[in-house]
Amino acid sequence: MIKELIDNEIKSFIELNNLKLKDFSTEFEYFSAKNVLKGNNFTINDLANGIVDGGGDEGIDSIYCIIDEDILDQSNSSFDDIYSLLNKSSIVRVIIIQSKAETGFKEKVVNGIKRGIECIFDKDFDLSNEKFKKQAKMIRNLYFAHNKKGCKEKITLEMYYCTKANNKDNALNNDRVVREKNNVCKYVENQYMKPKFEFLGCNELLDICKKPVKYRKTLKNLKKFDYPKRKDNIVEGCICLVNVKEYLEFITDDNKVIEDKIFEENIRDYQGNSKDVNKAIIQTIRTDCEKFWCMNNGITIIAYDVDPLENEVSMSNYQIVNGCQTSYAIYETLKEIDEEELDKLDFELVVKIIEIKKDEEGNWDEDLVLNIIKSTNSQIEIKDFAFESNRPIHKRIEQYFKMLEKPLYYERKPQFYERRGYAKSRILNPKELFKAYYSIYYKEASVVRNNVSMYFEKNKDKVFNTNINLEYYGISYIIYNTVSNKLIELKGNENYESDKIINFIINNGLLHISRVVFSLLNGGDLKLTNLKRSDVTKCVNPNVYNEIFSDNLQIEDVMDVAIQIIKSAILEVNKDKQDSLERIMKVSLLDDTITKKLVKYHEEKTDTQISLELPTKYILSRLQRHVRNYDEIFKNISKNGDKRYYFKNRLNDYIYFLNMYSKQLALNLNDLITLLKDIRAIVNENNRESRIDCAKEILNTNDTIRKRLLKANV
């Protein structure tokens, strides 16, 4: 799915810019270059001018020269032009990109980048690619002009190798690729430049896509008190008193609408005007605004590239990490006031600005940022879920769910989507996803149900990390949500109320049923190591996978079996009949017992039959429905043969249902069940054509089963 996300991003980029490119490889080159250059001042024309791919490109697809965020082009590429653009404090970068729409990183490609750089600095080398030749000459002119100007900082030569591998670990775990990368960097150092080499896979490119474009704004007319500088120089900052009108302008766009993007790192969305704390803020603004600065906790902003002047502070890509409620309350109270009335307002609020330095790769210290967010939000109790959901993996999950054919909305911040009018049925949150994922893949529904908060804190890194294929989140939640909807239909159904255990499972066993339903649908549990596999369909039954993501998941066929297996496990755990059902549903022994019964079920399909104690007519109607469902399944198989193990699993399930229901109805279907078992033996041995014939024979058997059901005296 991560590759599909990238493909969608590429498609959107191409369509948005109305680009007509010859093939996907070229589209990927442009897309990679666009992301590498993000944050610099460039146009689509600049992007195109830097593409040198073609015959004689010497292993390099794109070349860009940048002076202080401005890209050089051929109109100012001479030595004299470049020299005039430089000053001694200039930051100079040369960017070289190689893009391959492949699923891995290769040693020979890294070696090709080194060969291309060597050609650039060998002015006697005969370059056949005219575009490459011009860009190479510009680099040499930049190199000599930079030396002559006496710039303080070395030129940084940035090299990016972009592919459709899941992530850069594909390269970093390959010793030969890493060795070639080190050789390239050593060569660049020998040219008296600072090397930077990055591997960018789908995860890294997606992260860049979602980073906001650089924005800058200034808080004006303020009273400022600077913090003393620390020796480690990691954080600096100041505390300000800011006039409310200036602050309102700071948090709104040109159309006077509040900017959502500056609250991305805030752990909560605006909670609305009805919350007591927000009512109090609004009341203070309206009736006692002179005391606002001392009655409100104020605003905390983190930013990089902060430029403090005497009575104003300019900053880039800032985030308000504490004060979302205050900011929105100010906006909601003052947005309808006209300019004349606004000018009469004369009160201030406290703003703390923290500048966080970036590392050599241009990244914030994420742990430091999270600690600041946590500390500045500690004045009221906030659950760990809120802080956890600010990690990058949750932003990636949020985007993933939005990209589904029928989008779901992952609410990292409470009520974020609900307040914006999205259907409640399409919204999920980190807590729900954690429960579904942990119950299904770690097979510990009981312990999660017992204390989800404790298990979240203890196991969040197992569940939420960037090594996991995003599709596994989708699979677990869609199954959980589908089971949840079916249980709503069953709750209060009089046919189930007579069985105390089953009634309890239906009302309290969502996690257990989800865990068992996945195993039944898939024909077995997943190994945890498979959660990192890029090809999900090698681990999850492809037909089930397709049903899940086409929003056409049918689980009625396995819900009864799931409930039976759980009931059987409960009876075994509570054979002494001394514990309450509530307690049993929370003990790990129940999880272990369910797993053992599932293993036996998958191996033999002879698990002890547990009567559902349902009315006979209801059981008959369910059996008739199963026959109809499996008619559809085997009609489809009769057209294409399908994969052997899928055929076998569905036939196993069908035999199990027929056996279970016929015994409960005292209906003799033994001869037909034996016939289906004989067909199953043939399926295990033969090829696709034989499976098609077998499916047709099953359909004929179904006709006989239907006739007997019509005659059944029940």
Secondary structure, DSSP 4 states (H G I P E B T S, - for coil): -HHHHHHHHHHHHHHHTT---SSHHHHHHHHHHHHHTTTSB--HHHHHHHB--STT-TT-SEEEEEETTEE--GGG-SHHHHHHH--TT--EEEEEEEEE-SSS--HHHHHHHHHHHHHHT-TTS----HHHHHHHHHHHHHHHHHHHHT-SSPPEEEEEEEESSSSTHHHHT-HHHHHHHHHHHHHHHHTT-EEEEEEE-HHHHHHHHHSPPP-EEEE-SEEEEEPPPPTT-SEEEEEEEEEHHHHHHHHB-TTS-B-GGGGTTSSS----TTSHHHHHHHHHHHH-GGGHHHHS--EEEEEEEEEE-SS-EEEEEEEEEE-HHHHHHHHHHHTTS-HHHHHH---EEEEEEEEE---TTS---HHHHHHHHHHHTTTS---HHHHHTTSHHHHHHHHHHHTSSS--EE-SSTTTTTTTT--GGGEE-HHHHHHHHHHHHS--HHHHHH-HHHHHHHHHHHHS-TTS-HHHHHHHHHHHHHHHHHHHHHTT-TTTTT-HHHHHHHHH-HHHHHHHHHHHHHTSPPPGGGGG-S-GGGTS-HHHHHHHHTT----HHHHHHHHHHHHHHHHHHTTT--S-HHHHTTSHHHHHHHHHHHHHHHHHS-PPP------HHHHHHHHHHHHHHHHHHHHHHHHH---HHHHHHHHHHHHHHHHHHHHHHT---HHHHHHHHHHHHHHHH--HHHHHHHHHHHHHHHHHHHHHHHH---
